[in-house]
Amino acid sequence: MRWMEVVIVSGCLIGLVLAAGCISPDDTTGSGNGTPMPGTVPVTTGEALPRTLIGVPHPGPGERTSTFSLRLEKDVIDPGEPAVVNIIIDNLVNRPLTIRPFPPGVRVVDSCRSVVRTISFGPGDHVIPPGETFAYTLEWDMTDDQGVPLPPGRYRVELFWEEELPPFDRTVQPPPPIPTRTGDIFIPEWDVGAVVIRYPEGMLDRVIDVNRTLTVAGLPVTMERLECSEENVLAFFLYPIPSGTLPPGITSAAITPPPPDTGPGLFSIDGEVECPFSTMPVTPVRGLWRVKGDLPPVSQNARNLTLTIPELAGQRGPWVFKVPLD
């Protein structure tokens, strides 16, 4: 019987050797099915990069060509002081990269979301040598399109590298390609942030406790407070989680429902024109929703601030709060 054991052991060894020979060296998945793991495709730098219809070159597979940052030098400036944006772009590849058009265009938007200044992008370009960093300072006076100095307040600054595309009917066909951006570096329209022009008399800088509740359409909304600074005015509102937010049988204490959608509020100072303000974020607190409104700063000479919430959580208002500031 010993010879039979020798035959069985030898057969098993031969089977293992044959099985090992069936595994491909490319099979690195460990599953034994012969499927190779995807590898990194090398980038061929000596060939011209393919271009899209609008002239934007595609980088090689897995290639990151550049990094960039756009930042306002100062968030708060004095009347007559220029606004400055610092642009830093790193060339990460071993070939020159071109920014075209250059310099970028500028849009300035006021607190009522109206464009008050537009500076078109330049007709030139700029080449960044391989592996180098390009730093550029974009400066302009804070005047409107008529050359009149902008009044104190908060303004959003946007940079753009192409004209806005004309409207088209999306249900018929896609728009025709427009050869505007033709550089190697693809930078989208960019909201750099908000810059505040100070009031000569100074900004209102204090916390105002309001704690006033208004009930409209059965929904009580409480305005907690205003936090005023030279950068903005934050308004805090509380209201209960309305019925119907959660499925029947689930109480609001059992699970936190998703925040409801909120539209923009409206504000006016001393009875002047109404302008919108954002109402985000919405967070739960003590079984209620808290909504934070972000308004531009106000002058310390302002007397009254009126805030209107047209709609909350699908309920139509409006809830109107008039807050004395003096």
Helices and strands as residue ranges (DSSP letters): H 2-21, E 66-72, E 76-77, E 83-91, E 97-102, E 105-109, E 115-119, E 124-128, E 133-140, E 153-160, E 190-197, E 207-216, E 219-228, E 233-240, E 265-269, E 275-285, E 288-295, E 304-312, E 315-324
